Amino acid sequence: MHARHALATRRAFLKTVGAAALAAPFVTRGLLANPPSGRLRHAAVGLAHMGWQDLQQISSCDGVEIAALCDVDESLAAQAREAFPDARFFRDWREMLAKMGGSLDSINVSTPDHMHAPIAVSAMSLGLHAYVQKPLAHELYEVRRMREIARAKKLVTQMGIQIHSNAHYRIAVAALRAGAIGKVREAHSWCYKTWGDPSPKPDRIDPVPENLAWDNWLGVCDARPYIGDISDNPAKADYYYHPSNWRKRLDFGTGTLGDMACHIFDPVFGGLGLGSPISVRSDGPAPAHGNWGIDARVTLTFAPTPFTTGGAFRLFWYDGAQRPPAEITGLVELDKLKDNKLPEQGTLFVGENGALLLPHIARAQLFPTASHAGYQLPREKGANHWKTFVEACRGNDKTTAGFDYAGPLTEAVLLGGVAARFPKTTLKWDSAALKFDLKAADKFVRSKYRKGWEVAGL
């Protein structure tokens, strides 16, 4: 790299990552197709819960060196720091990238949703391959930019929808594409979870725990006081934001849709070749008190594909206590199911020649059973979602949930969140332009980052 260009890159990056990185030495890494000698120097951001699983899985792959660890909560980071004592630890990802970005090859981002894009884009801008938890981002605009940057820099990417690589999902996708139930007319997906909150925010300010860098946790979102345990049961803490309930809060999470539809919609997208939706409608409750609603009912409409029939294709989502209507669930023979009832989570595909039920996570079943008695589901092997990413970074494999695939999938999920703010209103969506036909909805395509947390490329 030309010295003048390297200096300009360094200045531009340090200007955007904030004051914490200003004194740090920085060298721009070369944008290599794969790491030298096959060794992958990896950084993990977000070290607890799903982040701990991501770290364990990636570190178990051959040739991976965990070089850097980052978490805003020192208590939650303790397990990872003990497991990888040679890795440098940071509480601020901006400082980590400023000091070590030039020597890293890859990163996984396993933080609350609102920080996925800022961290991933900053890392990808330095040429790091990126494994990012679902949903890909918190905002529609962020999703689009992540796809564009990854493509422009020819980086390996993977969204953390690990069931995508599970044999059960692969078999269902293959069966749908093979026409097991003919072309598909519609699909109904549901989940029992309730990542929402109808209650007002508590009117209180709590002291920030010493182990938590609260301002770093807030990141690009507006500053606000910390609220801690809201439980009436002293034996079972229930923290308002971190680490328990951020998925319920509009600014930080994306509700039940964001948590689970990226998984449950995945075989719908894969099996039917769906792209970005063309319209979305919510018939559930609107968000209130800065929180997502529960018991959502969302309808997403897509252009037809070679695997669908009947014109525009509709995908229905239900969460909490909501379920598909009786005329749809009646297509399933309950006496053929475990406990004689629908699974708590899954999708029912309605086709020309019957229905396919895909529980989350179990083997697909075809109905009516009598007319499908002789049908053998395709044989498909599962894979390790994390290992596929690592091997792709080395140039030995290809990911199947990269950002070009995960982008439209996440877009559908986030559109449901926007529609929830305009109940019983069908919103037409121009994906290419990132615009709705309702001007009031456009302000939810992109949020402004707070001062000092701006990110180049976003």
N, C-alpha and C positions, 0 to 999 in steps of 0.2 A: 504494500500500500504506500502511495506517495505520502511523504511526511506532512505536507501541507494539508492534504485531505484527512489524514489521521488526526491532526491537531483540530481541524474543524469539527470532525465527528466527536472528538472528546469534549470540546466546548459545548456543542449542541446538547449532548447527552447530560452533562453535568448541570446545565442550565435547567433541564426539565426534571431531574430527579430530586431536586430540593436541597436545602441547606445541609442536610445530614451527610451528603456525599461530597460537598465542595472541597474538602481538604484531602480527599482520597486519591491515590494514584490510579490511573486508568490507562489501559491499552486496548485498542480495538482489536478484536480477534479476527483472524482471517475467515472468510466465509467458505469453509471447506464442505464438500459433499458428505464426508464422513470423517470422524476423528482420526488423528494420526495413530498408527499401529493398532487400531481397533479398540483402544481404551476410551471409555466414555466418562468424562469428568462431569458429574451431575450435581445439580443443586435442587434441594427440596424446600418449598415454601408452604407452610402450613403442615404441622407435624403431628397433629392429634386426630383421632377419629378416622375418617377416610384418608386423611393425609398420612397417617401412620401406616395404613394398609398399602397406599401407593408407594411409600418409601420402602417398606419391607419387600414388596414385589419387585420393584425396580432394582433394588440393591442385590436381590438374589440372582439376578441375571449375570452371566459370565462377563467379565471385563468391565464392570461398572465400578467406578470409584465415587463414593459419596464425598464430594469435596466441600460442600457448603450446606448449612442448615439455617432456616430462618423461621421464626415464629414470634408473634407479639407477646405471647404468654410464656414466661419462663417455666412455670409449673407444668404446662402441657408439653413443653419441649424437652423435659427432663429425660423421658424414656428414650427419645431419639438421640439425645446428646450422649447418653450412656452407651447406646448401641454403636455409635459412630464417633468415638472420642477424637479421632484425627481430623474430623471435618470442622471447619471454622463456623462459628455460630454467630448469627446476627438477629437483632430484633427489628431491623428496618431493611426491607428488601432493596431499597434504593442504595443504601450503603453497600450491601452485598454485591449488587451488580456493578457499582462504581469501582469497588476494590478488586473484584474477582471476575467480572464479566469477560475479560480478555482471556481467561484461562479455563472457561467452562465450555462444555459442548451441548448440554441439555438441561432442561428444568422441568419440574412438575409444579403446578399451581393448584393447591388444595385448600384454599381459603374460603371464607364466605363469598357469595356470588359477586358482590359489588367490586371486589378487588381482582377478579379473574383477568379482565382485559388490561387494566393498567400494568399489572406485573407481567403478563404474557407478552404484551406488545413491546414493553421496554426490553424484555429478554430477547424476543425475536428480532428486534431492531439491531441487536448485537450479533445476530446470527445463531442464536441458540435454538435448537429443536425444542418443541414444547408439547408436553402432556398436560392437559387442562381438565380439571373436573367439570362435571355437568352442573348446571347448564353452561354452555361455553362462555357466556357473559351475562351481564345484568341488563344491558341496553341493546336494542336492535342495531343501532349505529356501531356499537362496539363489535358486535358479531361480524358485521360486514367488513370492518377494517381489519379484524384478525384474519379473515379469509384472504383479503387482498395482500396483506403484508406477508403472510406465510407463502402465498403463491409467488409473489414477486421475488422473494429471497430463496425460493425453492427449498423450504425447510420441511422436515418431517414433523407431522403433527398427529395428535390423537386426542379425542375427547374421552373422558373417563366414564364411558358407558360400558363397563366390562362385560355385561351380559350379552352385548353385541357379539362377542366371541364365543359365547356359550353354545354348546351343541343344540340345546332345545330351541334357541332362537334361530340358529342357522337352518335347522330342519324345517321350521315353520316358514321361513323365507323361501327356501327351495320348494316347498310344497305349494305355496301360493303362486310362485313363478311357473311351476309346472302345471298349473290349472287344476289343482286338487278339488276345488269347489267351483270351477269355472272362473269367469271374470268376476271381480268383486264389485258389488254395488255400493256398499258402505261398511264402515267399521266403527265399533263402539268400544272405547277404552275407559277403564275406571280404576280408582284407587281409594282405599279406606282412610288414608291419612288426612289430617286436619291441620295443615300448616297455615293457620290463620288465627285471628283473634278479634272478636267483636267488642272487647272491653276497651275503655279509654286508657290512655297511658297513665301510669301512676304519677301523681303530683308530688315528686320527691327527688332529691339528689343524694346519691350515696357516695361514700369515699371510694376512690379507685384502688383496687388491690395493688400491693407493691409489685406483684409478679406480672401485672398487665400494663403494657404500653398502650393506653387507651387512645391517644391521638393517632398512633400508627394503626390501631384497629379500625378507627373511623376512616382513615385514608382519604379517598377522594370525596367522601360525603361531608356535608356540613357538620360543623362541630356542635356537640350537644352534651349535656351532663350524663354521667354514668348512672345507670340504675342496676342494682344487683339482684339479690334473691327476692323473688316476689311470692314465694311459697308460704303458706300458713303452717306448713309442717317442717319443724326444725330438723327433722331427720332426713328430709329429702329436698335438697335445694332445687330451685327452678329459676334460673337467671333470666332477666328480661331480654338482654341482648346476647352476651357472650358468657359461656359457649352454648347455651341451651336453645334459645328461641329466635335467633336472628332471621331464620327462614320466614317467620311470620311478619316481619317488618318490611314495609314497602321499600325503604331505602337500601336495605342490605340483602334481602332474599327475594325469591320469586315464587313463594307459596308452594302449595302442593304440586301445582303444574311444573314449576321449575325443578322441584326435587325428584319427581317420579315420572313425568311425561317424557322426559328425555330417554328414559329406559323403555317405558311401555309403548311409546310411539315408534321406537326404533324399528321393530320388525314390520310395522305398517309402512314406513318409508322404504325399508329395504325390500320388502316383499312386493310392493306395488310401484316402486320407482317414482315416488312422489318428489316434487320440488317445493318451492316456496308456495304458501297458500295464496289464493286470490281474494278471499274474504274471510271474515271472522265475526262471530256473534256470541255474546254471553247472555245467558238467561238465569244466571245466578246472582248472588248478592254483590253489591259494589264494595270496594275497600272502605274501611272506616277507621278513624282515629290513628291513621298512619300504619294500619295493618291490613293484610290481605283478608278477604272473606273466606268462609268455608262453605262446603256443599255447592261447589261450582258446577255449572253446566255450560259447556262451550262447544260451539259448532265451527269447525274449520272446513273451508271449501277449497278444492284444488282442481286444476285443469285435469282432464282425463288423461290416462296413460294406457299403454297397451295391455295392462293387467286389470283395468277397471271397465265398468260398463254403466250405461244409463246417463251419459253426459257428465257434467261436473261431479266430482267425487267428494263425498262428505265424511268427515271423521269427527266423531262425537266424543267428548270427554266429560266424565262425572267424577267427583271426589267427595270425601266425607260420607254422608249418608245417602248421597244420590247414586242411582244405578240406571241402566238402560230400561226403557219401557217394557212392559210385560210381553208385547208382541215380538220383541227382539229376544228377550231372555227365554221366551217360550220355544225358541228354536233348539234349545239345549235340553237334552234328556237328563234331568237331574239324578235319576237313579243310576246313571253311568259315571257320576262324579263322586269324588271323595266327600264323605259326610252328606251326600245328597244335596249339595248346595253349590252355588257359583263360588269360584275362588275370590279372595278379598281383593285381588288385583289381577288385571289381565285385559285381553282384547277379544272381542267376538267379531269375526269377519263374516259378512253376509254376502254370499255369492250366488251365481246362477244355479248352481247345483248343490246347494246346501250351505252349511256354516262350518267355520273352523274356530275353535276356542283355543286360545293360547294363554294359559295362566302365567303369571309372573312369580316364580320361575318354575315351569314344569313342562312336560311333554304336551304337544298339541293333540287335540282330539277333533274328529270329524263327525258331523251330524247331518242328516239322520244316520245313525249307526248302521241300520239295515242296508241302506243304499251304498254305504262305503265299506261294507264288510270285507271286501277283497282288496281294498286299497292298502298298499304298503307305503308308509311315509318314506321320503328320501333318506338316505344315509349321509350324515354329515358329521365330521369330527369337530370338536371344540378346540380352541386355542387359548394361549395365555395372552390376554389383551396387552399387558405391560411388556412382556417379552417381545411381542410383535413390534411394539414401538422401539424398544432398544435395538433390535436387529435391523429395523428400518433405518435407524440413525447410523448404523454401520454400513448400510448399503446392501444388506443381505435379505431384506424382506420389504413388504409394503404394508402400511397401515390401511385398515378398512373403515375407520371412523375418524379420518382426517378432517380438517376444517372445511374442505369443500363438501363433504357429506354432512358433517355435524352442523354446519352453518344453517342450511335450510331447516334442518330438524329443530335446532334451537330457535330459529326465527318463528316457527309455528308455535312453540311453547310460549315465547315472549309476547306474541300477538294475542294469545289468550289473556295474558295479564293486562294488556292495554284495553282489550274489549271489556274486561270486567269493570273498568271505570265508566263505561257507557252502556249500562244494562239495556237489553232488549233493543239494541241498535246494531244492524248489520253494517260493518265497516268494510268497505272495499280497500284492498291493499295493492299498491303498485310497488312490487319488490325492487325493481330496477332503480326506481327513483327514491325508495325509502319514504313513501308518502301514502297517507290515507286520503279518502275522499271527504273526510271530516277534518277540517283544519284544527279543531280543538284536540284531536287525537295526536296530531303531529308533534306536539310538545313532549310526548312520552317516547319518542324515537331516540332522543339523545338528551342526557342530563349534563349540565355544566359542572365540571370538577371544581372543588373549592380552591381558592388561591393558595399557591405554594405546592399543590399536588398535580399540576398540569403534566400531561404526558405527550411527548412528541409523537405524532401519528394518530392521536385521538382528539 
